[in-house]
Amino acid sequence: MSVTELRWATTPNGTKLAYERRVAADGPPLLALHGILVGTSNWIHQVLRLPRLRWLLPHLRGHGMSPPPMPRQTIEEAALDVLSVLDAEQVEQAVVLGNSLGATIALAFALMRLQRVHALVLVEPSLPALAGEDERERLRRSAELTRSLLAAGKVDDALAHFLVPRLGEDWMQKAGQRRLEEWRRNVFSAPTWIDAVLAFDPGPVPLAALNRPTLLVYGANTQRAYRRTVFALSELLPQAEIAEIPHAGHGAPVDNPEAFNARLLDFLGRVNWLPNQH
């Protein structure tokens, strides 16, 4: 029996967005947003190990069962997409989590619909506006390279561009056939999402008004740009705290789920969002 069930939400432009819901969960809702490429497997160790929490896992456009990104996809439009998941589930308020792209969308969602957010958990958001020009240029080059590889039909080379730094040269063996097939589909949306991240700049004033408890997470072994972003964001958000996850890179929920889950549960307890508190 599957631990999640596939459901559909109607987005503001009328398309259907796929999402997964944890079955047999009686706890408070958590809306968990994945990063580029990886899909909802980003949160597999949380869904499996913390089963009482009511996990809601949208398939961002271009990933899983959801439609492709919009022609000029924006982070703000993605935030309205995930709002449709809460509406479909009749959830008035959730703790919103995100990793990488998902954390960027989670931040935008909180800025746009603060009343729907109880607290935030942001794992290394991609915010080149805070990370600096070097990170902007790295992302521009990444989008350009990925587009050229995909145009040439070199899908696995495009995947390797993202996965070798994370998984090593044997990334195909580590991925497994099922995930590999999914990632071969997902990678076609990567340049569009990178463009959306590059265009997103919330500015310091809206961030200063985001008065929700926020756990900012980074992996001890992550790239300097992501660490720099986390610390810069912590200076702008009024209720931010920082957690470093040992033995983890950019994907701490997967890289070290034991340590990440421990910090997550501690945070959820302090914001009164555990099953026995509801």
N, C-alpha and C positions, 0 to 999 in steps of 0.2 A: 504493500500500500504506500502510495506517495505521501510525503510529509507536507506537500503543498498542493493546492488546486489552482488551475489556470482560470482566470476570470478576465473580463473586458470592461473598460471604462470608456465613455464617450468624451472626447476632448473638445475644447472650444471650437475647433474648425470642423467638428463632426466625424472625424476619423476615430477608429477604435484602437485604444492602447491596451496592450496585454499587460497583465500583472499576475503575480502569484500571491496566494494567501495561505498562511500556515494553518493546517487543519487541526482541529481539537485543541485550540488555544483559547484560554479564558482570561488571559492577562490584558493589560493595557496595550494600545496599538503603537507599533514602531514602523515608520515609513523609511525603508532602507534603499538608497539610491546607489547604483553601481557605477564603476568607472568605464572609460572607453575600452571596448573590445571584450572585456571579461564577462559581461552579463551578470545575471543574478548569482552565479557561483562566487562572486565577490563576498557574499554573506552566508555561504553554505555552513560554515562552522558555527555561526551564531544561530541560524535557524535550527540546526540539528541539536546543538548543545543547550540551547535556552528555549525549550519547546513551549513553555506556557505563555511566553510573550506572543502577542498577536502581530506577527510579522507580515508586512505588506511590501511586496517587492516588484515595483514597476519594471517592465522591459522598456528602457529608453528607446526612442526612435532609432531605427537602424540596428537594433539588437533583438535577439530572441524572436518572438512572434509579432512584434510591433512593426508598423509601417516604416518606410525610410524617413530620414529627416526632411524637414521642409526645405525648399530650394535655398532660402536664406535663413537657415535655422538660427535662433537666438537662445540664449540661456533663459531669458524671461519667458519665452514660449514654452520651453521645457518645464519651467516651474508651474505654468498653468496646466500642462499635461498631467503632472503628478497631483495637482489639486483635484483633478477629475477622479483620481483613484480614491482619495479621501471621501469625495462626494458619493462615489459609487458604493462605498462601504458605510456611508452615513456616520463617518467619524468626524466629530467636531474639532478634536485636537489630538495631536500625536507628538511623540518625540521623533525628530527627523534626523536620520543618519545619512552620511554620504562619504564616499571615498573618491578622491581625485575629481573627475568630472562630476560625479554624483554629489560631492561636497560643495562644489561650485553651484550646482543647481539647488541644493538644500539651502545654501546661504541666500540665493536669490528668492527662493520660496518664502523664507522667513522675512525678508525685506518687503515682499509684496503682500503677504497674508500672515502677518505676525499673530493674529488672533487664533490661527489654526495650529500654532507651534507651542508646545509646552516647554521643550528644551531642544538643543542642537548637539549633535556629535559630528564634528567635521574632521575627517581623516585626510590630511594633506590636500586641501583644496587647491585646484589649479587656478591661480590668480596672478597672471603675469603682470597685471597693473601694480601689484605689490612686490613681486619677485624681482623686478628690474629688467632692463633692456636686454641683458644677456639671455634671460629666460624667454623673453619675447622672440628673440632671434632664433633660439633653439626650436621653439614651437613652429615658427614660420618655416624653417628648414625641414622639420619633421613632416608637416603637412605637404610641402612641395615634393619631398622624396616619396612619400606614400602615394600621392596622386600619380607620379610618374611610374612607379612600380606597378600599380594597379592598371594603369592605362596600357602597360606593356604585357599584361597578363601574368605578372610575377607575384601572384597572391601570397605564396609562402615566403617570398623575400620581404614583402610588406609586413607580414606577421613577424618575421625574424627581427625586423627593425624595432618592434615593440617588445618582443619576448626574450630575445637573447640577453639584454641587460637584466631582466628579472629572473629568468629561469636557466640561463646558460645555453651553451651551444647544443645541448641535447634537449631543447625545449619541446621538440615534437614527441619524444618518448615520454616526457613528463606530462604533457598535455593529455595524452590519450585520444583515441579516435573520435569519441563523441564530442569532447570539447573542441577538438581541432576542426571538426566540421562546422560547429557553431561559430568559432572564431573566424573561419574563412568567410563566412557571411558577414559577420559584424565588422570586419576590418574595412569594408567599403564605406562605412559611415565615419570612419576616424578623421579624415581631413576636414569634413564639414563640422564636426564637433570641435576640432582644434580651432577652426576659424571662429566659432561661436565663443570659445573661451578667450581668444585674443580680443574680441570685441567687447567683452564684459568688463566694466569698471564701475563698481557701485559707488565709489567715492567715500571720503571719511565721514561726512555728515550723516548719511543714512545709516552707516555702520554704528555710529555713536548712539543712535536711537534704538538699536536692536537689544532691548532689555529682556533677554531670555538667558537662562543658564546655558553656557556653551562649553563643551569639552573639545578642545583642540588637540588632535593626536598626530604624532609623527613617529616614524620608525627610526631607531637609533642608527641604522645603516642607510638611510635615505639620501637622496641627492641634496646638496646644499641649498638649491633654490627652493625646494619644498620646506625645508627647515626654516629658511629665511621667511617664507610666506606665513608659516604658522606663528612665528614670533611677532611679525609685523601686524598680523591680524589680531593677536592678543592685546596689542596696545590700543587698538581701535574699538574693540567690543567691550561694553561696560561690565559684563558678567562672565568673562572668559577665564578658563584655567587650562593649563597645558599638561599633557601626559606624553612621556616618551615610552615607547614600547621596545624593549630590548630584542635583539636578534631578529629585527624586522626591517624591511625596506619600505617602498612606497605603498605596499598593500598589507598593512599591519593586520587587518582582520583575518587574512589568509596565512601570512607569514608566521605569526605567533598568536594563534587563537586563544591559547590559555591565558597569556598575559593581557591580551586585548579584552577578552570577556570579563576578566577580573576587574579591570578598570571600568568597563562599561557597567557592570552590575553595581559597583561602588557608586558611580555617578547616578544611575537610575534610582538607587536607594536614597540618595541625598536629595533628589528632586521628587521623591514620592511617586515613583512610576514602576513599582514592582507589583507582581500579582497579589501578594498578601497585603499590599497597601491600598487595594481597590476593592 
